[in-house]
Amino acid sequence: MSRISIEQVKHVAHLARLDMTEEEAQTFTTQLDAIIGFAEQLNELDTEGVEPTSHVLPMTNVMREDHPKRALSQEEVLQNAPDHEQGQIRVPSVLE
């Protein structure tokens, strides 16, 4: 018995806005059924006592210390702006 129907494959293709022929739908149905079968094999593993992880290897972030420092003043920022008006940077309009 198939774990996924051709109608379900067509529905997902429609949601993803994919145009699919009958032959492609049948091929994907067969392939997805095999993938689901492989995933179901994982349910047979004994995972009792295994702590859930997001990575196989222990991972830590390597980040520098966050030290506050002086920010640029408004005048310094506006000196680098190609165009500014009333203390704000002017940019080309993106809306019509």
PDB file of N, CA, C and O in Angstrom:
ATOM      1  N   MET A   1       0.842  -1.188   0.000  1.00  0.00           N
ATOM      2  CA  MET A   1       0.000   0.000   0.000  1.00  0.00           C
ATOM      3  C   MET A   1       0.885   1.248   0.000  1.00  0.00           C
ATOM      4  O   MET A   1       1.848   1.338   0.761  1.00  0.00           O
ATOM      5  N   SER A   2       0.558   2.169  -0.827  1.00  0.00           N
ATOM      6  CA  SER A   2       1.315   3.406  -0.933  1.00  0.00           C
ATOM      7  C   SER A   2       1.007   4.322   0.245  1.00  0.00           C
ATOM      8  O   SER A   2      -0.142   4.438   0.673  1.00  0.00           O
ATOM      9  N   ARG A   3       2.039   4.964   0.758  1.00  0.00           N
ATOM     10  CA  ARG A   3       1.874   5.862   1.891  1.00  0.00           C
ATOM     11  C   ARG A   3       1.482   7.267   1.454  1.00  0.00           C
ATOM     12  O   ARG A   3       1.119   8.103   2.281  1.00  0.00           O
ATOM     13  N   ILE A   4       1.557   7.520   0.163  1.00  0.00           N
ATOM     14  CA  ILE A   4       1.181   8.828  -0.378  1.00  0.00           C
ATOM     15  C   ILE A   4       0.457   8.604  -1.695  1.00  0.00           C
ATOM     16  O   ILE A   4       0.863   7.771  -2.504  1.00  0.00           O
ATOM     17  N   SER A   5      -0.609   9.347  -1.900  1.00  0.00           N
ATOM     18  CA  SER A   5      -1.409   9.155  -3.106  1.00  0.00           C
ATOM     19  C   SER A   5      -0.990  10.153  -4.181  1.00  0.00           C
ATOM     20  O   SER A   5      -0.356  11.171  -3.904  1.00  0.00           O
ATOM     21  N   ILE A   6      -1.363   9.828  -5.405  1.00  0.00           N
ATOM     22  CA  ILE A   6      -1.058  10.724  -6.517  1.00  0.00           C
ATOM     23  C   ILE A   6      -1.810  12.046  -6.351  1.00  0.00           C
ATOM     24  O   ILE A   6      -1.324  13.096  -6.773  1.00  0.00           O
ATOM     25  N   GLU A   7      -2.998  11.995  -5.735  1.00  0.00           N
ATOM     26  CA  GLU A   7      -3.764  13.222  -5.481  1.00  0.00           C
ATOM     27  C   GLU A   7      -3.025  14.128  -4.496  1.00  0.00           C
ATOM     28  O   GLU A   7      -3.032  15.349  -4.652  1.00  0.00           O
ATOM     29  N   GLN A   8      -2.392  13.541  -3.490  1.00  0.00           N
ATOM     30  CA  GLN A   8      -1.619  14.333  -2.534  1.00  0.00           C
ATOM     31  C   GLN A   8      -0.411  14.984  -3.212  1.00  0.00           C
ATOM     32  O   GLN A   8      -0.094  16.142  -2.938  1.00  0.00           O
ATOM     33  N   VAL A   9       0.254  14.251  -4.085  1.00  0.00           N
ATOM     34  CA  VAL A   9       1.400  14.796  -4.820  1.00  0.00           C
ATOM     35  C   VAL A   9       0.942  15.954  -5.698  1.00  0.00           C
ATOM     36  O   VAL A   9       1.597  16.995  -5.744  1.00  0.00           O
ATOM     37  N   LYS A  10      -0.178  15.780  -6.395  1.00  0.00           N
ATOM     38  CA  LYS A  10      -0.702  16.851  -7.241  1.00  0.00           C
ATOM     39  C   LYS A  10      -1.103  18.061  -6.406  1.00  0.00           C
ATOM     40  O   LYS A  10      -0.906  19.201  -6.826  1.00  0.00           O
ATOM     41  N   HIS A  11      -1.666  17.816  -5.222  1.00  0.00           N
ATOM     42  CA  HIS A  11      -2.067  18.919  -4.340  1.00  0.00           C
ATOM     43  C   HIS A  11      -0.848  19.725  -3.890  1.00  0.00           C
ATOM     44  O   HIS A  11      -0.871  20.955  -3.912  1.00  0.00           O
ATOM     45  N   VAL A  12       0.203  19.035  -3.486  1.00  0.00           N
ATOM     46  CA  VAL A  12       1.430  19.720  -3.063  1.00  0.00           C
ATOM     47  C   VAL A  12       2.040  20.476  -4.243  1.00  0.00           C
ATOM     48  O   VAL A  12       2.521  21.597  -4.076  1.00  0.00           O
ATOM     49  N   ALA A  13       2.025  19.879  -5.421  1.00  0.00           N
ATOM     50  CA  ALA A  13       2.543  20.554  -6.612  1.00  0.00           C
ATOM     51  C   ALA A  13       1.729  21.817  -6.893  1.00  0.00           C
ATOM     52  O   ALA A  13       2.289  22.853  -7.253  1.00  0.00           O
ATOM     53  N   HIS A  14       0.424  21.729  -6.730  1.00  0.00           N
ATOM     54  CA  HIS A  14      -0.433  22.904  -6.936  1.00  0.00           C
ATOM     55  C   HIS A  14      -0.099  23.994  -5.919  1.00  0.00           C
ATOM     56  O   HIS A  14      -0.009  25.167  -6.281  1.00  0.00           O
ATOM     57  N   LEU A  15       0.084  23.623  -4.659  1.00  0.00           N
ATOM     58  CA  LEU A  15       0.426  24.602  -3.626  1.00  0.00           C
ATOM     59  C   LEU A  15       1.764  25.268  -3.922  1.00  0.00           C
ATOM     60  O   LEU A  15       1.948  26.450  -3.634  1.00  0.00           O
ATOM     61  N   ALA A  16       2.698  24.512  -4.497  1.00  0.00           N
ATOM     62  CA  ALA A  16       4.015  25.045  -4.833  1.00  0.00           C
ATOM     63  C   ALA A  16       4.014  25.718  -6.206  1.00  0.00           C
ATOM     64  O   ALA A  16       5.055  26.167  -6.688  1.00  0.00           O
ATOM     65  N   ARG A  17       2.847  25.782  -6.824  1.00  0.00           N
ATOM     66  CA  ARG A  17       2.698  26.396  -8.144  1.00  0.00           C
ATOM     67  C   ARG A  17       3.585  25.714  -9.189  1.00  0.00           C
ATOM     68  O   ARG A  17       4.224  26.370 -10.012  1.00  0.00           O
ATOM     69  N   LEU A  18       3.604  24.365  -9.130  1.00  0.00           N
ATOM     70  CA  LEU A  18       4.373  23.577 -10.089  1.00  0.00           C
ATOM     71  C   LEU A  18       3.426  22.928 -11.079  1.00  0.00           C
ATOM     72  O   LEU A  18       2.419  22.334 -10.693  1.00  0.00           O
ATOM     73  N   ASP A  19       3.750  23.042 -12.355  1.00  0.00           N
ATOM     74  CA  ASP A  19       2.986  22.371 -13.392  1.00  0.00           C
ATOM     75  C   ASP A  19       3.546  20.966 -13.529  1.00  0.00           C
ATOM     76  O   ASP A  19       4.756  20.795 -13.677  1.00  0.00           O
ATOM     77  N   MET A  20       2.676  19.950 -13.482  1.00  0.00           N
ATOM     78  CA  MET A  20       3.152  18.571 -13.453  1.00  0.00           C
ATOM     79  C   MET A  20       2.297  17.704 -14.367  1.00  0.00           C
ATOM     80  O   MET A  20       1.068  17.764 -14.328  1.00  0.00           O
ATOM     81  N   THR A  21       2.959  16.901 -15.185  1.00  0.00           N
ATOM     82  CA  THR A  21       2.234  15.970 -16.047  1.00  0.00           C
ATOM     83  C   THR A  21       1.838  14.748 -15.219  1.00  0.00           C
ATOM     84  O   THR A  21       2.320  14.555 -14.102  1.00  0.00           O
ATOM     85  N   GLU A  22       0.958  13.934 -15.785  1.00  0.00           N
ATOM     86  CA  GLU A  22       0.532  12.701 -15.106  1.00  0.00           C
ATOM     87  C   GLU A  22       1.726  11.775 -14.871  1.00  0.00           C
ATOM     88  O   GLU A  22       1.843  11.152 -13.817  1.00  0.00           O
ATOM     89  N   GLU A  23       2.604  11.696 -15.862  1.00  0.00           N
ATOM     90  CA  GLU A  23       3.783  10.827 -15.748  1.00  0.00           C
ATOM     91  C   GLU A  23       4.702  11.313 -14.624  1.00  0.00           C
ATOM     92  O   GLU A  23       5.206  10.511 -13.837  1.00  0.00           O
ATOM     93  N   GLU A  24       4.917  12.624 -14.553  1.00  0.00           N
ATOM     94  CA  GLU A  24       5.748  13.188 -13.488  1.00  0.00           C
ATOM     95  C   GLU A  24       5.109  12.960 -12.121  1.00  0.00           C
ATOM     96  O   GLU A  24       5.800  12.639 -11.154  1.00  0.00           O
ATOM     97  N   ALA A  25       3.802  13.124 -12.042  1.00  0.00           N
ATOM     98  CA  ALA A  25       3.099  12.914 -10.772  1.00  0.00           C
ATOM     99  C   ALA A  25       3.262  11.469 -10.307  1.00  0.00           C
ATOM    100  O   ALA A  25       3.474  11.214  -9.122  1.00  0.00           O
ATOM    101  N   GLN A  26       3.164  10.529 -11.242  1.00  0.00           N
ATOM    102  CA  GLN A  26       3.329   9.115 -10.888  1.00  0.00           C
ATOM    103  C   GLN A  26       4.759   8.839 -10.435  1.00  0.00           C
ATOM    104  O   GLN A  26       4.970   8.104  -9.470  1.00  0.00           O
ATOM    105  N   THR A  27       5.744   9.422 -11.121  1.00  0.00           N
ATOM    106  CA  THR A  27       7.152   9.233 -10.755  1.00  0.00           C
ATOM    107  C   THR A  27       7.414   9.782  -9.357  1.00  0.00           C
ATOM    108  O   THR A  27       8.051   9.128  -8.531  1.00  0.00           O
ATOM    109  N   PHE A  28       6.912  11.003  -9.100  1.00  0.00           N
ATOM    110  CA  PHE A  28       7.110  11.612  -7.785  1.00  0.00           C
ATOM    111  C   PHE A  28       6.386  10.836  -6.692  1.00  0.00           C
ATOM    112  O   PHE A  28       6.883  10.740  -5.570  1.00  0.00           O
ATOM    113  N   THR A  29       5.227  10.287  -7.003  1.00  0.00           N
ATOM    114  CA  THR A  29       4.494   9.486  -6.014  1.00  0.00           C
ATOM    115  C   THR A  29       5.329   8.275  -5.599  1.00  0.00           C
ATOM    116  O   THR A  29       5.427   7.963  -4.412  1.00  0.00           O
ATOM    117  N   THR A  30       5.922   7.603  -6.565  1.00  0.00           N
ATOM    118  CA  THR A  30       6.766   6.441  -6.279  1.00  0.00           C
ATOM    119  C   THR A  30       7.997   6.841  -5.475  1.00  0.00           C
ATOM    120  O   THR A  30       8.349   6.178  -4.500  1.00  0.00           O
ATOM    121  N   GLN A  31       8.650   7.926  -5.884  1.00  0.00           N
ATOM    122  CA  GLN A  31       9.855   8.371  -5.197  1.00  0.00           C
ATOM    123  C   GLN A  31       9.560   8.840  -3.769  1.00  0.00           C
ATOM    124  O   GLN A  31      10.291   8.500  -2.839  1.00  0.00           O
ATOM    125  N   LEU A  32       8.491   9.617  -3.600  1.00  0.00           N
ATOM    126  CA  LEU A  32       8.141  10.096  -2.261  1.00  0.00           C
ATOM    127  C   LEU A  32       7.724   8.957  -1.344  1.00  0.00           C
ATOM    128  O   LEU A  32       8.001   8.990  -0.145  1.00  0.00           O
ATOM    129  N   ASP A  33       7.062   7.955  -1.898  1.00  0.00           N
ATOM    130  CA  ASP A  33       6.690   6.789  -1.101  1.00  0.00           C
ATOM    131  C   ASP A  33       7.946   6.077  -0.592  1.00  0.00           C
ATOM    132  O   ASP A  33       7.983   5.626   0.553  1.00  0.00           O
ATOM    133  N   ALA A  34       8.969   5.976  -1.436  1.00  0.00           N
ATOM    134  CA  ALA A  34      10.230   5.348  -1.018  1.00  0.00           C
ATOM    135  C   ALA A  34      10.904   6.182   0.073  1.00  0.00           C
ATOM    136  O   ALA A  34      11.432   5.629   1.038  1.00  0.00           O
ATOM    137  N   ILE A  35      10.888   7.499  -0.074  1.00  0.00           N
ATOM    138  CA  ILE A  35      11.495   8.379   0.935  1.00  0.00           C
ATOM    139  C   ILE A  35      10.776   8.239   2.268  1.00  0.00           C
ATOM    140  O   ILE A  35      11.414   8.171   3.319  1.00  0.00           O
ATOM    141  N   ILE A  36       9.459   8.196   2.227  1.00  0.00           N
ATOM    142  CA  ILE A  36       8.691   8.025   3.468  1.00  0.00           C
ATOM    143  C   ILE A  36       9.013   6.684   4.097  1.00  0.00           C
ATOM    144  O   ILE A  36       9.102   6.578   5.320  1.00  0.00           O
ATOM    145  N   GLY A  37       9.190   5.659   3.278  1.00  0.00           N
ATOM    146  CA  GLY A  37       9.561   4.336   3.788  1.00  0.00           C
ATOM    147  C   GLY A  37      10.900   4.353   4.506  1.00  0.00           C
ATOM    148  O   GLY A  37      11.051   3.744   5.566  1.00  0.00           O
ATOM    149  N   PHE A  38      11.872   5.051   3.929  1.00  0.00           N
ATOM    150  CA  PHE A  38      13.182   5.161   4.579  1.00  0.00           C
ATOM    151  C   PHE A  38      13.071   5.913   5.898  1.00  0.00           C
ATOM    152  O   PHE A  38      13.712   5.548   6.884  1.00  0.00           O
ATOM    153  N   ALA A  39      12.258   6.959   5.915  1.00  0.00           N
ATOM    154  CA  ALA A  39      12.077   7.727   7.146  1.00  0.00           C
ATOM    155  C   ALA A  39      11.382   6.884   8.217  1.00  0.00           C
ATOM    156  O   ALA A  39      11.693   7.009   9.402  1.00  0.00           O
ATOM    157  N   GLU A  40      10.453   6.034   7.810  1.00  0.00           N
ATOM    158  CA  GLU A  40       9.752   5.183   8.768  1.00  0.00           C
ATOM    159  C   GLU A  40      10.689   4.149   9.402  1.00  0.00           C
ATOM    160  O   GLU A  40      10.444   3.690  10.517  1.00  0.00           O
ATOM    161  N   GLN A  41      11.756   3.785   8.694  1.00  0.00           N
ATOM    162  CA  GLN A  41      12.726   2.841   9.250  1.00  0.00           C
ATOM    163  C   GLN A  41      13.382   3.413  10.501  1.00  0.00           C
ATOM    164  O   GLN A  41      13.795   2.665  11.388  1.00  0.00           O
ATOM    165  N   LEU A  42      13.477   4.728  10.573  1.00  0.00           N
ATOM    166  CA  LEU A  42      14.076   5.364  11.750  1.00  0.00           C
ATOM    167  C   LEU A  42      13.256   5.105  13.011  1.00  0.00           C
ATOM    168  O   LEU A  42      13.797   5.105  14.116  1.00  0.00           O
ATOM    169  N   ASN A  43      11.941   4.883  12.845  1.00  0.00           N
ATOM    170  CA  ASN A  43      11.079   4.586  14.002  1.00  0.00           C
ATOM    171  C   ASN A  43      11.434   3.251  14.647  1.00  0.00           C
ATOM    172  O   ASN A  43      11.085   3.013  15.803  1.00  0.00           O
ATOM    173  N   GLU A  44      12.122   2.379  13.917  1.00  0.00           N
ATOM    174  CA  GLU A  44      12.494   1.066  14.441  1.00  0.00           C
ATOM    175  C   GLU A  44      13.718   1.133  15.353  1.00  0.00           C
ATOM    176  O   GLU A  44      13.993   0.182  16.084  1.00  0.00           O
ATOM    177  N   LEU A  45      14.452   2.239  15.321  1.00  0.00           N
ATOM    178  CA  LEU A  45      15.647   2.372  16.151  1.00  0.00           C
ATOM    179  C   LEU A  45      15.273   2.603  17.609  1.00  0.00           C
ATOM    180  O   LEU A  45      14.307   3.303  17.914  1.00  0.00           O
ATOM    181  N   ASP A  46      16.053   2.005  18.500  1.00  0.00           N
ATOM    182  CA  ASP A  46      15.856   2.219  19.926  1.00  0.00           C
ATOM    183  C   ASP A  46      16.598   3.494  20.328  1.00  0.00           C
ATOM    184  O   ASP A  46      17.828   3.523  20.359  1.00  0.00           O
ATOM    185  N   THR A  47      15.851   4.523  20.628  1.00  0.00           N
ATOM    186  CA  THR A  47      16.458   5.806  20.998  1.00  0.00           C
ATOM    187  C   THR A  47      16.255   6.099  22.483  1.00  0.00           C
ATOM    188  O   THR A  47      16.414   7.240  22.919  1.00  0.00           O
ATOM    189  N   GLU A  48      15.910   5.092  23.246  1.00  0.00           N
ATOM    190  CA  GLU A  48      15.716   5.277  24.683  1.00  0.00           C
ATOM    191  C   GLU A  48      17.029   5.711  25.327  1.00  0.00           C
ATOM    192  O   GLU A  48      18.056   5.052  25.170  1.00  0.00           O
ATOM    193  N   GLY A  49      16.985   6.807  26.039  1.00  0.00           N
ATOM    194  CA  GLY A  49      18.162   7.301  26.729  1.00  0.00           C
ATOM    195  C   GLY A  49      19.083   8.147  25.864  1.00  0.00           C
ATOM    196  O   GLY A  49      20.121   8.608  26.339  1.00  0.00           O
ATOM    197  N   VAL A  50      18.720   8.359  24.596  1.00  0.00           N
ATOM    198  CA  VAL A  50      19.541   9.183  23.720  1.00  0.00           C
ATOM    199  C   VAL A  50      19.031  10.618  23.810  1.00  0.00           C
ATOM    200  O   VAL A  50      17.863  10.895  23.537  1.00  0.00           O
ATOM    201  N   GLU A  51      19.921  11.519  24.195  1.00  0.00           N
ATOM    202  CA  GLU A  51      19.525  12.911  24.353  1.00  0.00           C
ATOM    203  C   GLU A  51      19.364  13.569  22.978  1.00  0.00           C
ATOM    204  O   GLU A  51      20.227  13.409  22.115  1.00  0.00           O
ATOM    205  N   PRO A  52      18.274  14.302  22.769  1.00  0.00           N
ATOM    206  CA  PRO A  52      18.086  14.971  21.480  1.00  0.00           C
ATOM    207  C   PRO A  52      19.181  16.006  21.239  1.00  0.00           C
ATOM    208  O   PRO A  52      19.616  16.693  22.163  1.00  0.00           O
ATOM    209  N   THR A  53      19.617  16.108  19.996  1.00  0.00           N
ATOM    210  CA  THR A  53      20.636  17.091  19.630  1.00  0.00           C
ATOM    211  C   THR A  53      20.230  17.773  18.330  1.00  0.00           C
ATOM    212  O   THR A  53      19.429  17.249  17.555  1.00  0.00           O
ATOM    213  N   SER A  54      20.795  18.943  18.113  1.00  0.00           N
ATOM    214  CA  SER A  54      20.552  19.620  16.841  1.00  0.00           C
ATOM    215  C   SER A  54      21.735  19.408  15.900  1.00  0.00           C
ATOM    216  O   SER A  54      21.615  19.620  14.693  1.00  0.00           O
ATOM    217  N   HIS A  55      22.883  18.988  16.451  1.00  0.00           N
ATOM    218  CA  HIS A  55      24.075  18.706  15.655  1.00  0.00           C
ATOM    219  C   HIS A  55      24.719  17.428  16.177  1.00  0.00           C
ATOM    220  O   HIS A  55      24.623  17.104  17.361  1.00  0.00           O
ATOM    221  N   VAL A  56      25.362  16.723  15.289  1.00  0.00           N
ATOM    222  CA  VAL A  56      26.034  15.494  15.667  1.00  0.00           C
ATOM    223  C   VAL A  56      27.253  15.799  16.533  1.00  0.00           C
ATOM    224  O   VAL A  56      27.531  15.093  17.503  1.00  0.00           O
ATOM    225  N   LEU A  57      27.972  16.852  16.174  1.00  0.00           N
ATOM    226  CA  LEU A  57      29.169  17.233  16.914  1.00  0.00           C
ATOM    227  C   LEU A  57      28.847  18.377  17.865  1.00  0.00           C
ATOM    228  O   LEU A  57      27.974  19.194  17.574  1.00  0.00           O
ATOM    229  N   PRO A  58      29.544  18.447  19.004  1.00  0.00           N
ATOM    230  CA  PRO A  58      29.295  19.579  19.897  1.00  0.00           C
ATOM    231  C   PRO A  58      29.734  20.876  19.210  1.00  0.00           C
ATOM    232  O   PRO A  58      30.824  20.956  18.644  1.00  0.00           O
ATOM    233  N   MET A  59      28.876  21.872  19.270  1.00  0.00           N
ATOM    234  CA  MET A  59      29.168  23.130  18.589  1.00  0.00           C
ATOM    235  C   MET A  59      29.072  24.275  19.587  1.00  0.00           C
ATOM    236  O   MET A  59      28.189  24.303  20.444  1.00  0.00           O
ATOM    237  N   THR A  60      29.992  25.211  19.460  1.00  0.00           N
ATOM    238  CA  THR A  60      29.943  26.417  20.275  1.00  0.00           C
ATOM    239  C   THR A  60      30.177  27.612  19.361  1.00  0.00           C
ATOM    240  O   THR A  60      30.892  27.523  18.363  1.00  0.00           O
ATOM    241  N   ASN A  61      29.568  28.716  19.720  1.00  0.00           N
ATOM    242  CA  ASN A  61      29.776  29.938  18.949  1.00  0.00           C
ATOM    243  C   ASN A  61      31.121  30.542  19.308  1.00  0.00           C
ATOM    244  O   ASN A  61      31.487  30.629  20.481  1.00  0.00           O
ATOM    245  N   VAL A  62      31.839  30.951  18.303  1.00  0.00           N
ATOM    246  CA  VAL A  62      33.099  31.639  18.523  1.00  0.00           C
ATOM    247  C   VAL A  62      32.831  33.106  18.217  1.00  0.00           C
ATOM    248  O   VAL A  62      32.793  33.529  17.062  1.00  0.00           O
ATOM    249  N   MET A  63      32.648  33.864  19.290  1.00  0.00           N
ATOM    250  CA  MET A  63      32.310  35.265  19.120  1.00  0.00           C
ATOM    251  C   MET A  63      33.222  36.111  19.994  1.00  0.00           C
ATOM    252  O   MET A  63      33.668  35.672  21.054  1.00  0.00           O
ATOM    253  N   ARG A  64      33.487  37.299  19.549  1.00  0.00           N
ATOM    254  CA  ARG A  64      34.317  38.213  20.318  1.00  0.00           C
ATOM    255  C   ARG A  64      33.492  38.804  21.453  1.00  0.00           C
ATOM    256  O   ARG A  64      32.262  38.765  21.433  1.00  0.00           O
ATOM    257  N   GLU A  65      34.173  39.337  22.419  1.00  0.00           N
ATOM    258  CA  GLU A  65      33.500  40.045  23.496  1.00  0.00           C
ATOM    259  C   GLU A  65      32.825  41.288  22.932  1.00  0.00           C
ATOM    260  O   GLU A  65      33.350  41.929  22.022  1.00  0.00           O
ATOM    261  N   ASP A  66      31.693  41.615  23.460  1.00  0.00           N
ATOM    262  CA  ASP A  66      30.959  42.790  23.015  1.00  0.00           C
ATOM    263  C   ASP A  66      31.312  43.956  23.927  1.00  0.00           C
ATOM    264  O   ASP A  66      30.859  44.027  25.069  1.00  0.00           O
ATOM    265  N   HIS A  67      32.121  44.862  23.409  1.00  0.00           N
ATOM    266  CA  HIS A  67      32.524  46.035  24.178  1.00  0.00           C
ATOM    267  C   HIS A  67      31.889  47.265  23.560  1.00  0.00           C
ATOM    268  O   HIS A  67      32.082  47.521  22.372  1.00  0.00           O
ATOM    269  N   PRO A  68      31.138  48.029  24.332  1.00  0.00           N
ATOM    270  CA  PRO A  68      30.545  49.236  23.758  1.00  0.00           C
ATOM    271  C   PRO A  68      31.621  50.249  23.395  1.00  0.00           C
ATOM    272  O   PRO A  68      32.628  50.374  24.092  1.00  0.00           O
ATOM    273  N   LYS A  69      31.404  50.965  22.311  1.00  0.00           N
ATOM    274  CA  LYS A  69      32.331  52.012  21.922  1.00  0.00           C
ATOM    275  C   LYS A  69      31.532  53.173  21.338  1.00  0.00           C
ATOM    276  O   LYS A  69      30.345  53.042  21.041  1.00  0.00           O
ATOM    277  N   ARG A  70      32.187  54.277  21.185  1.00  0.00           N
ATOM    278  CA  ARG A  70      31.535  55.491  20.737  1.00  0.00           C
ATOM    279  C   ARG A  70      30.979  55.305  19.321  1.00  0.00           C
ATOM    280  O   ARG A  70      31.666  54.803  18.431  1.00  0.00           O
ATOM    281  N   ALA A  71      29.729  55.717  19.132  1.00  0.00           N
ATOM    282  CA  ALA A  71      29.109  55.656  17.819  1.00  0.00           C
ATOM    283  C   ALA A  71      29.372  56.957  17.074  1.00  0.00           C
ATOM    284  O   ALA A  71      29.803  57.947  17.665  1.00  0.00           O
ATOM    285  N   LEU A  72      29.110  56.946  15.782  1.00  0.00           N
ATOM    286  CA  LEU A  72      29.269  58.160  14.996  1.00  0.00           C
ATOM    287  C   LEU A  72      28.168  59.159  15.349  1.00  0.00           C
ATOM    288  O   LEU A  72      27.030  58.778  15.622  1.00  0.00           O
ATOM    289  N   SER A  73      28.523  60.421  15.340  1.00  0.00           N
ATOM    290  CA  SER A  73      27.511  61.455  15.578  1.00  0.00           C
ATOM    291  C   SER A  73      26.696  61.635  14.297  1.00  0.00           C
ATOM    292  O   SER A  73      27.087  61.167  13.227  1.00  0.00           O
ATOM    293  N   GLN A  74      25.574  62.311  14.421  1.00  0.00           N
ATOM    294  CA  GLN A  74      24.724  62.551  13.264  1.00  0.00           C
ATOM    295  C   GLN A  74      25.484  63.351  12.204  1.00  0.00           C
ATOM    296  O   GLN A  74      25.348  63.079  11.011  1.00  0.00           O
ATOM    297  N   GLU A  75      26.263  64.310  12.616  1.00  0.00           N
ATOM    298  CA  GLU A  75      27.031  65.127  11.668  1.00  0.00           C
ATOM    299  C   GLU A  75      28.046  64.278  10.905  1.00  0.00           C
ATOM    300  O   GLU A  75      28.224  64.454   9.700  1.00  0.00           O
ATOM    301  N   GLU A  76      28.716  63.350  11.614  1.00  0.00           N
ATOM    302  CA  GLU A  76      29.704  62.492  10.959  1.00  0.00           C
ATOM    303  C   GLU A  76      29.029  61.572   9.935  1.00  0.00           C
ATOM    304  O   GLU A  76      29.573  61.322   8.860  1.00  0.00           O
ATOM    305  N   VAL A  77      27.862  61.082  10.275  1.00  0.00           N
ATOM    306  CA  VAL A  77      27.135  60.209   9.348  1.00  0.00           C
ATOM    307  C   VAL A  77      26.719  60.995   8.112  1.00  0.00           C
ATOM    308  O   VAL A  77      26.886  60.528   6.985  1.00  0.00           O
ATOM    309  N   LEU A  78      26.180  62.184   8.324  1.00  0.00           N
ATOM    310  CA  LEU A  78      25.705  62.986   7.198  1.00  0.00           C
ATOM    311  C   LEU A  78      26.844  63.455   6.302  1.00  0.00           C
ATOM    312  O   LEU A  78      26.620  63.722   5.122  1.00  0.00           O
ATOM    313  N   GLN A  79      28.051  63.562   6.829  1.00  0.00           N
ATOM    314  CA  GLN A  79      29.204  63.921   5.996  1.00  0.00           C
ATOM    315  C   GLN A  79      29.471  62.861   4.942  1.00  0.00           C
ATOM    316  O   GLN A  79      29.959  63.180   3.858  1.00  0.00           O
ATOM    317  N   ASN A  80      29.160  61.602   5.243  1.00  0.00           N
ATOM    318  CA  ASN A  80      29.400  60.493   4.316  1.00  0.00           C
ATOM    319  C   ASN A  80      28.220  60.238   3.384  1.00  0.00           C
ATOM    320  O   ASN A  80      28.334  59.449   2.447  1.00  0.00           O
ATOM    321  N   ALA A  81      27.097  60.892   3.629  1.00  0.00           N
ATOM    322  CA  ALA A  81      25.904  60.675   2.806  1.00  0.00           C
ATOM    323  C   ALA A  81      25.994  61.525   1.540  1.00  0.00           C
ATOM    324  O   ALA A  81      26.359  62.698   1.613  1.00  0.00           O
ATOM    325  N   PRO A  82      25.668  60.950   0.383  1.00  0.00           N
ATOM    326  CA  PRO A  82      25.728  61.726  -0.847  1.00  0.00           C
ATOM    327  C   PRO A  82      24.686  62.842  -0.880  1.00  0.00           C
ATOM    328  O   PRO A  82      24.911  63.876  -1.508  1.00  0.00           O
ATOM    329  N   ASP A  83      23.548  62.646  -0.212  1.00  0.00           N
ATOM    330  CA  ASP A  83      22.497  63.653  -0.198  1.00  0.00           C
ATOM    331  C   ASP A  83      21.775  63.568   1.141  1.00  0.00           C
ATOM    332  O   ASP A  83      21.439  62.475   1.596  1.00  0.00           O
ATOM    333  N   HIS A  84      21.535  64.702   1.770  1.00  0.00           N
ATOM    334  CA  HIS A  84      20.804  64.711   3.033  1.00  0.00           C
ATOM    335  C   HIS A  84      19.998  65.995   3.140  1.00  0.00           C
ATOM    336  O   HIS A  84      20.298  67.011   2.514  1.00  0.00           O
ATOM    337  N   GLU A  85      18.958  65.900   3.965  1.00  0.00           N
ATOM    338  CA  GLU A  85      18.066  67.040   4.156  1.00  0.00           C
ATOM    339  C   GLU A  85      17.461  66.968   5.553  1.00  0.00           C
ATOM    340  O   GLU A  85      16.986  65.908   5.961  1.00  0.00           O
ATOM    341  N   GLN A  86      17.470  68.057   6.281  1.00  0.00           N
ATOM    342  CA  GLN A  86      16.886  68.173   7.619  1.00  0.00           C
ATOM    343  C   GLN A  86      17.383  67.062   8.551  1.00  0.00           C
ATOM    344  O   GLN A  86      16.605  66.494   9.317  1.00  0.00           O
ATOM    345  N   GLY A  87      18.662  66.761   8.481  1.00  0.00           N
ATOM    346  CA  GLY A  87      19.252  65.772   9.376  1.00  0.00           C
ATOM    347  C   GLY A  87      18.986  64.331   9.006  1.00  0.00           C
ATOM    348  O   GLY A  87      19.262  63.433   9.802  1.00  0.00           O
ATOM    349  N   GLN A  88      18.454  64.085   7.815  1.00  0.00           N
ATOM    350  CA  GLN A  88      18.165  62.714   7.381  1.00  0.00           C
ATOM    351  C   GLN A  88      18.807  62.467   6.020  1.00  0.00           C
ATOM    352  O   GLN A  88      18.969  63.384   5.215  1.00  0.00           O
ATOM    353  N   ILE A  89      19.166  61.221   5.785  1.00  0.00           N
ATOM    354  CA  ILE A  89      19.769  60.844   4.505  1.00  0.00           C
ATOM    355  C   ILE A  89      18.663  60.710   3.471  1.00  0.00           C
ATOM    356  O   ILE A  89      17.662  60.033   3.707  1.00  0.00           O
ATOM    357  N   ARG A  90      18.844  61.357   2.322  1.00  0.00           N
ATOM    358  CA  ARG A  90      17.869  61.263   1.231  1.00  0.00           C
ATOM    359  C   ARG A  90      18.291  60.127   0.309  1.00  0.00           C
ATOM    360  O   ARG A  90      19.466  59.980  -0.025  1.00  0.00           O
ATOM    361  N   VAL A  91      17.313  59.332  -0.094  1.00  0.00           N
ATOM    362  CA  VAL A  91      17.572  58.233  -1.020  1.00  0.00           C
ATOM    363  C   VAL A  91      16.555  58.344  -2.157  1.00  0.00           C
ATOM    364  O   VAL A  91      15.511  58.970  -1.979  1.00  0.00           O
ATOM    365  N   PRO A  92      16.833  57.756  -3.311  1.00  0.00           N
ATOM    366  CA  PRO A  92      15.870  57.798  -4.406  1.00  0.00           C
ATOM    367  C   PRO A  92      14.555  57.112  -4.009  1.00  0.00           C
ATOM    368  O   PRO A  92      14.557  56.124  -3.275  1.00  0.00           O
ATOM    369  N   SER A  93      13.462  57.639  -4.493  1.00  0.00           N
ATOM    370  CA  SER A  93      12.152  57.078  -4.195  1.00  0.00           C
ATOM    371  C   SER A  93      12.018  55.684  -4.835  1.00  0.00           C
ATOM    372  O   SER A  93      12.404  55.477  -5.985  1.00  0.00           O
ATOM    373  N   VAL A  94      11.472  54.753  -4.079  1.00  0.00           N
ATOM    374  CA  VAL A  94      11.253  53.404  -4.617  1.00  0.00           C
ATOM    375  C   VAL A  94       9.775  53.140  -4.838  1.00  0.00           C
ATOM    376  O   VAL A  94       9.412  52.122  -5.427  1.00  0.00           O
ATOM    377  N   LEU A  95       8.925  54.030  -4.381  1.00  0.00           N
ATOM    378  CA  LEU A  95       7.488  53.893  -4.575  1.00  0.00           C
ATOM    379  C   LEU A  95       7.029  54.914  -5.606  1.00  0.00           C
ATOM    380  O   LEU A  95       7.564  56.020  -5.686  1.00  0.00           O
ATOM    381  N   GLU A  96       6.042  54.529  -6.383  1.00  0.00           N
ATOM    382  CA  GLU A  96       5.528  55.457  -7.386  1.00  0.00           C
ATOM    383  C   GLU A  96       4.444  56.328  -6.806  1.00  0.00           C
ATOM    384  O   GLU A  96       3.891  57.175  -7.508  1.00  0.00           O
TER     385      GLU A  96
END
